[in-house]
C-alpha cells in the first residue's frame, strides 16, 4: 500500500466529500426558494399598486379584489413547484446516486478515456465492449459499433500495444468520451499545488502501475489544464472493480475464443481546481501487476 508520505503537500487530514449531503442540498435549495419568493412578492406588490391606481381611476374595487386573488393563486402555485424541487433533490432515492432524478453534476463528462491492449501473443483478435449505464457516448475512435447503450470494437492487437482495425488502419489505443459522468466523492485523494502537478502525476501514476508511455500520454493531455491552478484536488476512481465508475461504464475485453483479459487496470482521475489548499485524507492503493493479456485504461473528468 502506498500512502505517498514523500509528498507532504499532497496528503492532508480528512475532509468533507465533494458530493453535497442532503443537509447541504436542502440549505442551498431553501435559499433559492426564499429568493424566488421575495422576487415574486416584489412583482405582486408592484402589480397591486398598478391595479389600485387603475381602480382608483375607474372606481372598480371589485375588479381589484379579483386581480389580487388571481395573483395570490399564482404565488401559491410557483411556491409549491419550488418546494417540490426541494423535496425531490433532498429525498430522492433512485439507485446509485441518492439524488432522485435530480443531477447535481449535469455537465460533468468522461474525458478521453483511452484503452491500451497488450495481448500475451504477438497478435491477437480482440473484442472490446463498453456498456454505458448512465449518460451517452459522444465520441469514439476508431468508430465503435453501437447497439443501444453498448459500444464495441473488433480489432487486432499486437503485444507492443499497436492496434489495427479490419481495414488495416493503425491506432495507439481505443478512444471514447461520454456525457453525464455523475457525482464524485473527494473524501480521499490529494491536494496538489498547480506547479507540482506534473511531478505528482508522473510519480503517482507510475506507483499505480502505468508505464512511461502511458503516463506521459496522460500528462500531456491533462497538465495544460492543471498546472496554472493554485491547487488541484485529485482522486483516482476505477481502481475498485465495484466502484461507481466501473458500475456505470462496464468494460469487457475478450479474445477470439471468448477468454477474458487476464488483468485490467482502469484509472479515472476526477479533479477540481481550488484557490486554497484543502484538507483531504490520503488515498491508498496497491500497485497494479501486469500478467498475461493486459488491458489498461486511463481518463479523467474535471468537476467544476
Number of C-alpha atoms within 10 A of each C-alpha: 9 13 12 17 11 8 13 10 14 26 22 18 10 15 13 15 13 14 17 16 14 15 10 12 18 18 14 13 19 15 11 14 20 13 12 16 17 12 11 17 15 12 12 17 13 12 15 17 11 13 19 20 13 15 16 12 9 10 12 13 14 9 15 18 14 10 15 17 11 10 18 12 11 14 15 11 11 15 17 13 12 18 14 11 15 21 15 16 21 20 15 16 13 11 9 11 17 16 21 16 13 16 14 16 15 13 14 18 21 26 21 22 22 22 21 23 28 24 24 17 12 11 16 20 17 24 19 19 19 19 20 22 13 15 17 15 19 11 15 19 13 17 14 19 13 14 9 8 13 17 19 19 21 19 24 21 28 19 16 15 18 16 24 18 16 10 7 10 10 15 17 15 19 21 21 21 18 20 18 16 23 22 18 22 14 22 18 24 24 27 28 28 24 20 16 17 23 20 11 19 19 17 15 15 22 16 17 19 18 24 14 12 8 17 19 16 13 21 17 11 13 21 15 11 12 22 18 15 18 15 24 26 25 23 23 24 22 20 18 15 14 10 11 18 21 19 17 18 19 15 19 15 23 18 19 12 9 10 11 17 20 15 15 22 21 23 23 21 20 21 22 19 22 17 10 13 16 19 19 23 19 20 18 14 13 11 14 16 12 16 14 12 21 21 21 20 22 25 24 22 19 19 18 10
